[in-house]
Amino acid sequence: RAPHTRREKKNREEMVSFSSMRFAEVSTKNTRVSSGFVGVRRRSGFWALTQRRSRSSERVVSKTTLTLKGRSLSKNASSSSSGKKRTLRSSVVVESSAPEVVEATTTTTTTTLEGTENADDGVLGAAVDPEEEEEKPKTIERTSTRVSSASTTSRENLVLLATAMVTGGIVTYNGGPEESLNKFQEFLSSFFNGLIQNHAAGVGGYIEDVYLATLFVGTVYALWRSSAVPRPIGNPIQRKSRTLASSLHVFSGAGALAVALYAVVLERVFRESPGWTWMWVTSTLFLVNSLSYGPLMNIFKASKEGKYAMQLGYSFVASFQGVVWIAWSAQPDAPDWLFWAVMPFWYFSIAKLWESTEFCLALVPDVPRGTKEEDMTLGNKINKIFTAGSRKRLGKMTPDAATLTYVGLNAAAAVFDNCYMAVYTYLGPEQFWHTSRMLNDNDFHLRLIKGTTGSLTVALLIFISTLGWRKQMPMKYAIWLNVALGSVGPWIVLFWHKLLDPSEMWFPQFVFDPEFTYHAYIPSLFGQ
Protein backbone atom coordinates (compact mmCIF):
# COMPACT_ATOMS: atom_id res chain seq x y z
CA ARG A 1 0.00 0.00 0.00
CA ALA A 2 2.96 2.31 0.74
CA PRO A 3 4.47 2.11 -2.82
CA HIS A 4 1.06 2.76 -4.34
CA THR A 5 0.63 5.80 -2.07
CA ARG A 6 4.00 7.16 -3.13
CA ARG A 7 3.05 6.73 -6.81
CA GLU A 8 -0.22 8.62 -6.30
CA LYS A 9 1.70 11.36 -4.52
CA LYS A 10 4.10 11.54 -7.45
CA ASN A 11 1.22 11.78 -9.92
CA ARG A 12 -0.32 14.66 -7.95
CA GLU A 13 2.99 16.54 -8.11
CA GLU A 14 3.10 16.01 -11.86
CA MET A 15 -0.48 17.22 -12.17
CA VAL A 16 0.47 20.45 -10.32
CA SER A 17 3.45 20.90 -12.65
CA PHE A 18 1.27 20.27 -15.69
CA SER A 19 -1.33 22.75 -14.44
CA SER A 20 1.33 25.45 -14.11
CA MET A 21 2.51 24.83 -17.67
CA ARG A 22 -1.03 24.91 -19.09
CA PHE A 23 -1.72 28.15 -17.16
CA ALA A 24 1.34 29.75 -18.75
CA GLU A 25 0.22 28.52 -22.18
CA VAL A 26 -3.28 29.97 -21.71
CA SER A 27 -1.84 33.35 -20.64
CA THR A 28 0.14 33.52 -23.90
CA LYS A 29 -2.73 32.45 -26.13
CA ASN A 30 -2.44 33.39 -29.82
CA THR A 31 1.36 33.61 -29.47
CA ARG A 32 4.30 31.60 -30.72
CA VAL A 33 6.82 30.93 -27.94
CA SER A 34 10.41 29.88 -28.52
CA SER A 35 12.12 29.43 -25.18
CA GLY A 36 15.21 27.89 -23.72
CA PHE A 37 13.74 25.44 -21.18
CA VAL A 38 16.28 22.82 -20.22
CA GLY A 39 15.58 19.23 -19.21
CA VAL A 40 11.96 18.75 -20.43
CA ARG A 41 10.89 15.16 -21.04
CA ARG A 42 7.79 12.95 -21.30
CA ARG A 43 6.55 11.17 -18.18
CA SER A 44 3.25 9.30 -17.59
CA GLY A 45 1.56 11.13 -20.44
CA PHE A 46 2.27 14.59 -18.96
CA TRP A 47 4.80 17.30 -19.68
CA ALA A 48 6.86 17.93 -16.56
CA LEU A 49 9.99 19.69 -15.59
CA THR A 50 12.96 17.67 -14.47
CA GLN A 51 13.37 18.06 -10.75
CA ARG A 52 16.69 19.17 -9.42
CA ARG A 53 17.79 20.26 -6.01
CA SER A 54 19.27 23.66 -5.44
CA ARG A 55 22.91 23.44 -4.34
CA SER A 56 23.00 27.11 -3.31
CA SER A 57 20.94 29.17 -0.90
CA GLU A 58 20.38 31.75 -3.66
CA ARG A 59 17.92 31.15 -6.47
CA VAL A 60 18.31 32.45 -9.98
CA VAL A 61 15.49 34.92 -10.46
CA SER A 62 15.40 37.18 -13.56
CA LYS A 63 13.02 39.87 -14.72
CA THR A 64 9.88 37.64 -14.82
CA THR A 65 9.03 35.15 -12.05
CA LEU A 66 6.01 32.88 -11.99
CA THR A 67 5.52 31.22 -8.62
CA LEU A 68 2.79 28.60 -8.19
CA LYS A 69 2.01 27.59 -4.62
CA GLY A 70 -1.17 25.57 -4.31
CA ARG A 71 -3.69 27.60 -6.32
CA SER A 72 -1.91 31.02 -6.07
CA LEU A 73 0.30 32.43 -8.82
CA SER A 74 2.49 35.55 -8.41
CA LYS A 75 3.90 37.13 -11.47
CA ASN A 76 6.48 39.91 -11.68
CA ALA A 77 7.19 40.50 -15.34
CA SER A 78 9.01 43.20 -17.24
CA SER A 79 8.55 43.21 -20.96
CA SER A 80 9.20 45.63 -23.77
CA SER A 81 7.38 45.69 -27.10
CA SER A 82 8.34 47.18 -30.45
CA GLY A 83 5.88 46.84 -33.31
CA LYS A 84 4.67 43.23 -33.17
CA LYS A 85 7.67 41.82 -31.30
CA ARG A 86 8.24 41.58 -27.59
CA THR A 87 11.28 40.37 -25.66
CA LEU A 88 10.70 38.62 -22.33
CA ARG A 89 13.23 37.25 -19.90
CA SER A 90 11.60 34.91 -17.38
CA SER A 91 12.16 32.37 -14.69
CA VAL A 92 9.51 29.91 -13.54
CA VAL A 93 9.55 28.57 -9.99
CA VAL A 94 7.01 25.90 -9.06
CA GLU A 95 6.49 24.96 -5.43
CA SER A 96 4.23 22.13 -4.25
CA SER A 97 3.47 20.54 -0.96
CA ALA A 98 6.31 18.13 -1.55
CA PRO A 99 9.55 18.79 0.32
CA GLU A 100 11.47 19.16 -2.91
CA VAL A 101 11.59 22.48 -4.81
CA VAL A 102 11.18 22.30 -8.54
CA GLU A 103 12.98 25.13 -10.37
CA ALA A 104 13.56 25.84 -14.03
CA THR A 105 15.39 28.84 -15.46
CA THR A 106 14.77 30.03 -18.97
CA THR A 107 16.84 32.04 -21.36
CA THR A 108 15.52 35.09 -23.22
CA THR A 109 12.08 34.35 -24.63
CA THR A 110 10.96 35.97 -27.86
CA THR A 111 7.21 36.28 -28.28
CA THR A 112 5.73 37.15 -31.67
CA LEU A 113 2.15 38.33 -31.78
CA GLU A 114 0.13 36.79 -34.58
CA GLY A 115 -3.15 38.68 -34.27
CA THR A 116 -6.08 36.25 -33.86
CA GLU A 117 -4.40 33.22 -35.44
CA ASN A 118 -3.80 30.14 -33.30
CA ALA A 119 -0.25 29.68 -32.00
CA ASP A 120 1.85 26.54 -32.03
CA ASP A 121 2.07 25.33 -28.44
CA GLY A 122 4.77 23.25 -26.87
CA VAL A 123 7.68 24.52 -28.94
CA LEU A 124 10.36 24.39 -26.29
CA GLY A 125 14.12 24.21 -26.25
CA ALA A 126 14.88 26.69 -29.10
CA ALA A 127 17.80 28.98 -28.23
CA VAL A 128 17.94 32.68 -29.14
CA ASP A 129 20.51 33.80 -31.70
CA PRO A 130 23.17 35.98 -29.97
CA GLU A 131 23.66 38.05 -33.13
CA GLU A 132 20.00 39.08 -32.99
CA GLU A 133 20.48 40.19 -29.38
CA GLU A 134 23.45 42.39 -30.44
CA GLU A 135 21.54 43.89 -33.34
CA LYS A 136 18.61 45.04 -31.15
CA PRO A 137 20.48 47.88 -29.34
CA LYS A 138 21.84 49.08 -32.69
CA THR A 139 18.35 49.06 -34.16
CA ILE A 140 17.02 51.00 -31.16
CA GLU A 141 19.88 53.49 -31.46
CA ARG A 142 19.26 54.01 -35.17
CA THR A 143 15.56 54.44 -34.51
CA SER A 144 16.16 57.01 -31.74
CA THR A 145 18.59 58.87 -34.02
CA ARG A 146 16.00 59.05 -36.77
CA VAL A 147 13.36 60.26 -34.30
CA SER A 148 15.74 62.92 -32.92
CA SER A 149 16.64 64.05 -36.44
CA ALA A 150 12.96 64.27 -37.39
CA SER A 151 12.20 66.25 -34.22
CA THR A 152 15.08 68.66 -34.90
CA THR A 153 13.92 69.16 -38.48
CA SER A 154 10.39 69.85 -37.27
CA ARG A 155 11.62 72.48 -34.79
CA GLU A 156 13.75 74.15 -37.45
CA ASN A 157 10.77 74.28 -39.79
CA LEU A 158 8.73 75.93 -37.05
CA VAL A 159 11.48 78.52 -36.54
CA LEU A 160 11.59 79.28 -40.26
CA LEU A 161 7.80 79.52 -40.35
CA ALA A 162 7.76 81.93 -37.39
CA THR A 163 10.51 84.03 -39.01
CA ALA A 164 8.57 84.17 -42.25
CA MET A 165 5.42 85.23 -40.39
CA VAL A 166 7.27 88.02 -38.55
CA THR A 167 8.84 89.20 -41.81
CA GLY A 168 5.44 89.16 -43.48
CA GLY A 169 3.97 91.18 -40.62
CA ILE A 170 6.71 93.82 -40.94
CA VAL A 171 6.19 94.03 -44.70
CA THR A 172 2.43 94.42 -44.22
CA TYR A 173 2.94 97.07 -41.54
CA ASN A 174 5.17 99.09 -43.91
CA GLY A 175 2.54 99.09 -46.66
CA GLY A 176 3.54 96.15 -48.81
CA PRO A 177 6.67 94.73 -50.47
CA GLU A 178 7.41 97.80 -52.59
CA GLU A 179 7.18 100.26 -49.71
CA SER A 180 9.23 97.96 -47.48
CA LEU A 181 11.95 97.67 -50.11
CA ASN A 182 12.13 101.45 -50.50
CA LYS A 183 12.40 101.98 -46.74
CA PHE A 184 15.09 99.32 -46.48
CA GLN A 185 17.12 100.97 -49.23
CA GLU A 186 16.75 104.35 -47.54
CA PHE A 187 17.92 102.85 -44.25
CA LEU A 188 21.00 101.28 -45.88
CA SER A 189 21.85 104.57 -47.57
CA SER A 190 21.56 106.59 -44.35
CA PHE A 191 23.42 103.89 -42.42
CA PHE A 192 26.51 103.88 -44.61
CA ASN A 193 26.44 107.67 -45.04
CA GLY A 194 26.39 108.09 -41.26
CA LEU A 195 29.09 105.47 -40.79
CA ILE A 196 31.42 107.43 -43.08
CA GLN A 197 30.48 111.00 -42.22
CA ASN A 198 30.49 110.47 -38.43
CA HIS A 199 33.95 108.96 -38.36
CA ALA A 200 35.99 110.77 -35.71
CA ALA A 201 39.11 112.58 -36.82
CA GLY A 202 42.64 111.53 -35.95
CA VAL A 203 43.96 108.39 -34.31
CA GLY A 204 41.12 108.36 -31.80
CA GLY A 205 38.61 107.74 -34.59
CA TYR A 206 40.47 104.63 -35.75
CA ILE A 207 40.77 103.32 -32.19
CA GLU A 208 37.04 103.85 -31.77
CA ASP A 209 36.26 102.04 -35.02
CA VAL A 210 38.52 99.07 -34.26
CA TYR A 211 37.17 98.63 -30.76
CA LEU A 212 33.51 99.03 -31.68
CA ALA A 213 33.93 96.73 -34.70
CA THR A 214 35.44 94.08 -32.42
CA LEU A 215 32.58 94.57 -30.01
CA PHE A 216 30.03 94.31 -32.83
CA VAL A 217 31.48 91.13 -34.35
CA GLY A 218 31.91 89.51 -30.94
CA THR A 219 28.33 90.33 -29.90
CA VAL A 220 26.86 88.98 -33.15
CA TYR A 221 28.92 85.80 -32.73
CA ALA A 222 27.76 85.45 -29.11
CA LEU A 223 24.12 85.82 -30.16
CA TRP A 224 24.66 83.25 -32.92
CA ARG A 225 25.99 80.77 -30.35
CA SER A 226 23.46 81.69 -27.66
CA SER A 227 20.92 79.08 -26.59
CA ALA A 228 18.22 81.74 -26.98
CA VAL A 229 18.63 81.78 -30.78
CA PRO A 230 17.39 78.44 -32.19
CA ARG A 231 18.54 76.61 -35.28
CA PRO A 232 18.74 77.16 -38.22
CA ILE A 233 19.13 80.90 -37.52
CA GLY A 234 21.70 80.33 -34.77
CA ASN A 235 24.20 77.68 -33.79
CA PRO A 236 23.38 77.38 -30.07
CA ILE A 237 25.55 75.56 -27.58
CA GLN A 238 23.79 72.78 -25.70
CA ARG A 239 22.15 73.82 -22.46
CA LYS A 240 23.06 71.70 -19.43
CA SER A 241 20.30 73.04 -17.22
CA ARG A 242 16.60 73.67 -17.84
CA THR A 243 15.71 75.34 -14.54
CA LEU A 244 13.92 78.66 -14.25
CA ALA A 245 17.12 80.41 -13.16
CA SER A 246 19.06 79.08 -16.17
CA SER A 247 16.26 80.12 -18.57
CA LEU A 248 16.20 83.62 -17.07
CA HIS A 249 19.98 83.80 -17.36
CA VAL A 250 20.06 82.66 -21.00
CA PHE A 251 17.26 84.82 -22.36
CA SER A 252 18.05 87.93 -20.32
CA GLY A 253 21.68 87.68 -21.41
CA ALA A 254 20.81 87.40 -25.10
CA GLY A 255 18.30 90.23 -24.82
CA ALA A 256 20.77 92.49 -23.02
CA LEU A 257 23.47 91.89 -25.66
CA ALA A 258 21.08 92.70 -28.52
CA VAL A 259 19.57 95.84 -26.96
CA ALA A 260 22.96 97.17 -25.82
CA LEU A 261 24.42 96.60 -29.30
CA TYR A 262 21.58 98.68 -30.73
CA ALA A 263 22.71 101.69 -28.65
CA VAL A 264 26.35 101.25 -29.73
CA VAL A 265 25.37 101.19 -33.42
CA LEU A 266 23.05 104.17 -32.92
CA GLU A 267 25.88 106.19 -31.38
CA ARG A 268 28.59 105.28 -33.86
CA VAL A 269 26.49 105.62 -37.02
CA PHE A 270 24.09 108.45 -36.17
CA ARG A 271 25.73 109.98 -33.05
CA GLU A 272 22.41 109.73 -31.23
CA SER A 273 21.39 108.35 -27.84
CA PRO A 274 18.35 106.18 -27.05
CA GLY A 275 15.56 107.14 -24.65
CA TRP A 276 14.22 106.23 -21.22
CA THR A 277 12.43 103.06 -22.32
CA TRP A 278 15.64 101.65 -23.74
CA MET A 279 17.49 102.49 -20.51
CA TRP A 280 15.03 100.71 -18.22
CA VAL A 281 14.78 97.63 -20.45
CA THR A 282 18.55 97.28 -20.90
CA SER A 283 19.35 97.86 -17.25
CA THR A 284 16.73 95.34 -16.13
CA LEU A 285 18.01 92.67 -18.52
CA PHE A 286 21.60 93.11 -17.36
CA LEU A 287 20.56 92.99 -13.71
CA VAL A 288 18.53 89.80 -14.18
CA ASN A 289 21.41 88.22 -16.09
CA SER A 290 24.01 89.13 -13.46
CA LEU A 291 21.85 87.94 -10.53
CA SER A 292 20.69 84.61 -12.01
CA TYR A 293 24.05 82.95 -12.67
CA GLY A 294 24.47 81.52 -9.14
CA PRO A 295 22.74 78.11 -9.57
CA LEU A 296 24.67 77.50 -12.78
CA MET A 297 28.01 77.62 -10.96
CA ASN A 298 27.33 74.14 -9.56
CA ILE A 299 27.46 72.62 -13.06
CA PHE A 300 30.02 75.02 -14.55
CA LYS A 301 33.16 72.96 -15.14
CA ALA A 302 35.97 75.43 -14.62
CA SER A 303 38.85 75.95 -12.25
CA LYS A 304 38.45 77.86 -9.00
CA GLU A 305 40.13 80.82 -10.66
CA GLY A 306 37.73 80.63 -13.62
CA LYS A 307 34.62 80.50 -11.42
CA TYR A 308 35.84 83.40 -9.29
CA ALA A 309 36.64 85.41 -12.42
CA MET A 310 33.07 84.86 -13.60
CA GLN A 311 31.76 86.04 -10.22
CA LEU A 312 33.94 89.15 -10.50
CA GLY A 313 32.67 89.78 -14.02
CA TYR A 314 29.03 89.69 -12.96
CA SER A 315 29.81 92.00 -10.03
CA PHE A 316 31.15 94.50 -12.58
CA VAL A 317 28.03 94.10 -14.78
CA ALA A 318 25.68 94.67 -11.83
CA SER A 319 27.64 97.67 -10.52
CA PHE A 320 27.71 99.22 -14.01
CA GLN A 321 23.92 99.50 -13.82
CA GLY A 322 24.49 101.91 -10.95
CA VAL A 323 26.76 103.91 -13.28
CA VAL A 324 23.94 103.92 -15.86
CA TRP A 325 21.45 105.28 -13.34
CA ILE A 326 23.97 107.91 -12.19
CA ALA A 327 24.24 109.12 -15.80
CA TRP A 328 20.50 109.24 -16.40
CA SER A 329 19.82 110.98 -13.09
CA ALA A 330 21.26 114.16 -14.65
CA GLN A 331 18.60 114.23 -17.37
CA PRO A 332 16.22 117.21 -17.11
CA ASP A 333 13.19 114.94 -16.76
CA ALA A 334 14.82 112.46 -14.35
CA PRO A 335 12.80 111.66 -11.18
CA ASP A 336 14.21 112.81 -7.84
CA TRP A 337 14.10 109.29 -6.38
CA LEU A 338 16.64 108.06 -8.94
CA PHE A 339 19.45 109.35 -6.69
CA TRP A 340 18.29 107.06 -3.86
CA ALA A 341 17.82 104.18 -6.30
CA VAL A 342 21.56 104.31 -7.01
CA MET A 343 22.54 103.72 -3.37
CA PRO A 344 21.93 99.90 -3.29
CA PHE A 345 24.58 99.52 -6.00
CA TRP A 346 27.19 100.27 -3.36
CA TYR A 347 26.93 96.57 -2.51
CA PHE A 348 28.13 95.46 -5.96
CA SER A 349 30.74 98.21 -6.08
CA ILE A 350 32.33 97.05 -2.81
CA ALA A 351 31.95 93.39 -3.82
CA LYS A 352 33.97 93.84 -7.00
CA LEU A 353 36.61 95.78 -5.03
CA TRP A 354 37.00 92.88 -2.60
CA GLU A 355 36.99 90.24 -5.35
CA SER A 356 39.64 92.15 -7.32
CA THR A 357 41.71 92.39 -4.14
CA GLU A 358 41.47 88.62 -3.70
CA PHE A 359 43.04 88.11 -7.12
CA CYS A 360 45.92 90.36 -6.09
CA LEU A 361 46.40 88.51 -2.79
CA ALA A 362 46.34 85.11 -4.52
CA LEU A 363 49.26 86.19 -6.73
CA VAL A 364 51.47 87.15 -3.78
CA PRO A 365 54.33 84.58 -3.44
CA ASP A 366 53.57 82.05 -0.73
CA VAL A 367 55.71 81.41 2.32
CA PRO A 368 58.28 78.70 1.47
CA ARG A 369 57.15 75.22 2.48
CA GLY A 370 58.71 73.78 5.57
CA THR A 371 59.21 77.15 7.22
CA LYS A 372 58.57 76.78 10.91
CA GLU A 373 56.42 79.23 12.83
CA GLU A 374 59.32 80.45 14.97
CA ASP A 375 61.48 81.04 11.88
CA MET A 376 58.88 83.22 10.09
CA THR A 377 59.52 86.91 9.77
CA LEU A 378 56.82 89.49 10.44
CA GLY A 379 56.28 89.84 6.69
CA ASN A 380 55.83 86.06 6.30
CA LYS A 381 53.26 85.99 9.11
CA ILE A 382 51.30 88.85 7.56
CA ASN A 383 51.53 87.15 4.19
CA LYS A 384 50.16 83.91 5.61
CA ILE A 385 47.30 85.64 7.44
CA PHE A 386 46.05 87.74 4.51
CA THR A 387 46.74 85.51 1.52
CA ALA A 388 45.98 81.97 2.72
CA GLY A 389 42.22 82.38 2.34
CA SER A 390 42.53 83.92 -1.14
CA ARG A 391 44.76 81.09 -2.36
CA LYS A 392 42.29 78.55 -1.01
CA ARG A 393 39.34 80.19 -2.78
CA LEU A 394 41.09 80.84 -6.10
CA GLY A 395 43.52 77.94 -6.28
CA LYS A 396 46.95 78.08 -7.85
CA MET A 397 47.41 81.01 -10.25
CA THR A 398 50.20 81.46 -12.75
CA PRO A 399 51.56 85.05 -12.79
CA ASP A 400 51.91 85.25 -16.59
CA ALA A 401 51.45 88.40 -18.68
CA ALA A 402 47.73 87.84 -19.34
CA THR A 403 46.95 87.17 -15.68
CA LEU A 404 48.91 90.15 -14.38
CA THR A 405 47.27 92.48 -16.93
CA TYR A 406 43.82 91.16 -16.10
CA VAL A 407 44.27 91.43 -12.32
CA GLY A 408 45.98 94.82 -12.36
CA LEU A 409 43.50 96.60 -14.64
CA ASN A 410 40.48 95.10 -12.87
CA ALA A 411 41.77 96.19 -9.48
CA ALA A 412 42.36 99.74 -10.77
CA ALA A 413 38.87 99.81 -12.31
CA ALA A 414 37.29 98.67 -9.05
CA VAL A 415 39.09 101.42 -7.09
CA PHE A 416 38.07 104.05 -9.63
CA ASP A 417 34.41 102.97 -9.64
CA ASN A 418 34.19 103.15 -5.86
CA CYS A 419 35.65 106.69 -5.92
CA TYR A 420 33.12 107.53 -8.65
CA MET A 421 30.28 106.31 -6.45
CA ALA A 422 31.61 108.20 -3.42
CA VAL A 423 31.82 111.56 -5.22
CA TYR A 424 28.33 111.11 -6.66
CA THR A 425 26.91 110.19 -3.27
CA TYR A 426 28.40 113.34 -1.75
CA LEU A 427 27.56 115.83 -4.54
CA GLY A 428 24.31 114.51 -6.04
CA PRO A 429 23.36 114.51 -9.75
CA GLU A 430 23.54 118.20 -10.64
CA GLN A 431 26.87 119.02 -8.97
CA PHE A 432 28.45 115.74 -10.03
CA TRP A 433 27.80 116.42 -13.73
CA HIS A 434 28.36 120.19 -13.63
CA THR A 435 31.88 120.20 -15.10
CA SER A 436 30.98 117.69 -17.76
CA ARG A 437 27.85 119.60 -18.79
CA MET A 438 29.63 122.96 -19.00
CA LEU A 439 33.08 122.05 -20.38
CA ASN A 440 32.98 118.53 -21.89
CA ASP A 441 30.20 118.11 -24.42
CA ASN A 442 31.22 114.69 -25.71
CA ASP A 443 31.56 113.24 -22.23
CA PHE A 444 28.16 114.58 -21.22
CA HIS A 445 26.59 113.13 -24.36
CA LEU A 446 28.31 109.73 -24.16
CA ARG A 447 27.53 109.29 -20.44
CA LEU A 448 24.10 107.89 -21.38
CA ILE A 449 25.60 104.78 -23.03
CA LYS A 450 29.02 104.44 -21.40
CA GLY A 451 27.78 102.26 -18.56
CA THR A 452 25.76 100.05 -20.91
CA THR A 453 28.69 99.68 -23.31
CA GLY A 454 30.89 98.65 -20.39
CA SER A 455 28.27 96.09 -19.35
CA LEU A 456 28.14 94.77 -22.91
CA THR A 457 31.91 94.44 -22.96
CA VAL A 458 32.12 92.46 -19.71
CA ALA A 459 29.07 90.28 -20.47
CA LEU A 460 30.56 89.40 -23.86
CA LEU A 461 33.89 88.36 -22.36
CA ILE A 462 32.07 86.17 -19.80
CA PHE A 463 30.26 84.35 -22.62
CA ILE A 464 33.51 83.94 -24.56
CA SER A 465 35.18 82.53 -21.44
CA THR A 466 32.29 80.06 -21.12
CA LEU A 467 32.89 78.92 -24.71
CA GLY A 468 36.54 78.40 -23.85
CA TRP A 469 35.82 76.32 -20.74
CA ARG A 470 33.28 74.23 -22.68
CA LYS A 471 35.86 73.67 -25.46
CA GLN A 472 33.78 75.49 -28.06
CA MET A 473 36.71 77.85 -28.66
CA PRO A 474 40.49 77.47 -28.15
CA MET A 475 41.23 78.60 -24.61
CA LYS A 476 44.26 80.67 -25.63
CA TYR A 477 42.01 82.88 -27.79
CA ALA A 478 39.43 83.14 -25.01
CA ILE A 479 42.12 84.30 -22.56
CA TRP A 480 43.45 87.10 -24.74
CA LEU A 481 39.94 88.21 -25.74
CA ASN A 482 39.19 88.27 -22.02
CA VAL A 483 42.12 90.62 -21.45
CA ALA A 484 41.30 92.81 -24.48
CA LEU A 485 37.58 93.11 -23.77
CA GLY A 486 37.36 92.65 -20.01
CA SER A 487 40.38 94.56 -18.80
CA VAL A 488 41.30 97.06 -21.53
CA GLY A 489 37.78 97.51 -22.93
CA PRO A 490 36.17 99.32 -19.97
CA TRP A 491 39.03 101.84 -19.94
CA ILE A 492 38.47 102.56 -23.64
CA VAL A 493 34.81 103.13 -22.85
CA LEU A 494 35.71 105.40 -19.92
CA PHE A 495 37.91 107.59 -22.14
CA TRP A 496 35.61 107.36 -25.17
CA HIS A 497 35.12 111.15 -25.10
CA LYS A 498 38.89 111.67 -25.40
CA LEU A 499 38.91 109.63 -28.62
CA LEU A 500 36.38 112.03 -30.16
CA ASP A 501 37.93 115.23 -28.76
CA PRO A 502 41.42 115.01 -27.22
CA SER A 503 41.03 118.49 -25.71
CA GLU A 504 38.42 117.34 -23.21
CA MET A 505 39.36 116.44 -19.63
CA TRP A 506 40.35 112.91 -18.66
CA PHE A 507 38.13 112.77 -15.54
CA PRO A 508 35.61 115.63 -15.70
CA GLN A 509 33.67 114.33 -12.67
CA PHE A 510 36.75 114.78 -10.50
CA VAL A 511 37.50 118.31 -11.73
CA PHE A 512 35.74 121.06 -9.77
CA ASP A 513 34.73 124.38 -11.26
CA PRO A 514 36.14 127.21 -9.07
CA GLU A 515 33.26 129.50 -10.06
CA PHE A 516 30.64 127.01 -8.90
CA THR A 517 29.59 126.54 -5.27
CA TYR A 518 29.57 122.94 -4.12
CA HIS A 519 27.88 121.50 -1.04
CA ALA A 520 26.95 118.12 0.42
CA TYR A 521 23.84 116.91 -1.36
CA ILE A 522 22.17 114.68 1.24
CA PRO A 523 22.26 117.27 4.10
CA SER A 524 20.92 119.90 1.69
CA LEU A 525 17.83 117.78 1.19
CA PHE A 526 17.02 118.35 4.85
CA GLY A 527 17.70 122.10 4.80
CA GLN A 528 21.25 121.98 6.11
C-alpha positions, 0 to 999 in steps of 0.5 A: 500500500505504501508504494502505491501511495508514493506513486499517487503522490508523485502523480499529484505533483506532476499534475500540479506541474502540468497545471502550471505549464497549461496556465502559462500557455493559456496566458500567452494564447495566440502567441508563438513561444520559442524558449530555452527550457532545459531538461523537459521530457515525457513522463506518464503522459504529462509534460513535466519539468525535471526536478533538481535540487538547489545546491545554493541558498540563492535562487536564480530569479530574472526579470519575470518570475512565476511562482505557483504555490497551491492555487496562487500564482504571483507574477512579476514580469518586465517586458518591452514591445516594439511593433509586433515583437516583444522580448521577455526574460523569465524564470519559472519557480514551481512549489508544491506541498512536496519537500522538494523544490522544482525550479527551471530557469529560462533564457531570453524568450521571444514572443511574436504576436500573430493577431487572432491566429492560433499559435503553435504550443509546446515549442520548447528548447529553441535557443535565441541567436546571440547576433539578434540580441546584439543587433537590437540595441543598434536598431534602437539606437538608429531608430532614436537617431531618426526620431531625434533628427525628425524632431530637430527638423520639425523644430527648425521648420517651425522657426523658419515659419515663425521668421517668415510670419514676422517678416510678413507682418513687418512688410504688411505694416510698412505698406507692402513689399514695394514700400518695405523695399524702399524703406530698407534701401533708404535705411541702408543709404543713411546707415553707410552715409552716417558710418562714413560722415560720423567717423571721428578725426585723428587716431582716436577715430580709428581706435574707436572704429577698431574697438567698436567693430570688435565689439560688434562682431563679438556680440553677433557671434555670441548671439549666434551661439546663444541658446536663446537663438534656435537653429537654423538661424543660430548655432546654439551651444547645448544647455546643461540646465533647464531650470527657471534660473538658467532660462532667465539667465540665457534669455536675459543675457541674449536680450541684453546683448542685442539691446545694448548693441543697438545703442552702440550702433546708434551712437557710432552711425548716427551719433544719437542716444536712445531714450528712457524706455531703452534704458530701463529695459537694458538695465533690467536685462543686465541685472537679471542676467548678473543675478541669475548665474548663481545656480549654474556655478554648480554645473560650470566645469571650470577651475576655482580661478575661472569660477571666481573670475566669472563672479567678479565679471558679474559684479562688474556688470551689476555695478555698471547698472548703478553707473547707468542710473547715475548718468540718467539721473542728470537728465532734465526729466529724471525723477528725484528718487533716482538718486536714492535708487543708485545707493543699493549699487554700493553693494556690488561696487564694494563686492567687486573691489574685494573680489579684485583684491582677492586676485591680487592677494592670490598672486602674492608669493607664498611662504616657502614650504617647511618654514617653521612658525618660529622662523617666520619673519613678520612679513611672512606671518602677515603674508600667511594671514592675509593671503591663505584664504585667497589662495584657497578660494582661487587655487593656484594662479600662474603670474603670466602676462595675461593674468597680471594684466587682467588682475591689475586693470580690474583692481584699478577699475574697481578702485576708480568705480568706488571713488566715482560712487563716493563723489556722486553720493556726496555731490548729487546729480547736478553738482556731479555732472556740472563740469561735464555739462559745461566744459565737456560736451562729448563726455556729457553726451556719451555718459548715457551709453558708457555704462551700458557699453561697459556692461556689454563688454564684460558680459561678452567676455564672460560668454567667450570665457564660457565657450573656452571652458566648454571647449567650443573655442580654443582657450588661448584665444578666449584668454586674450579676448578676455584681457582685451575686452574685459580689462582694456575695454572698460578703460576705452569706454571710460575715455571714449570722449577723449577719442572724439575730442582730445582736448576734453578732460580725462576725468571731468567728474573729478575736476571742480569748477572754481566759479561754482559753489559745491555742497553736500547733497544729502544734508541739503535735502534736509535744509542743512 
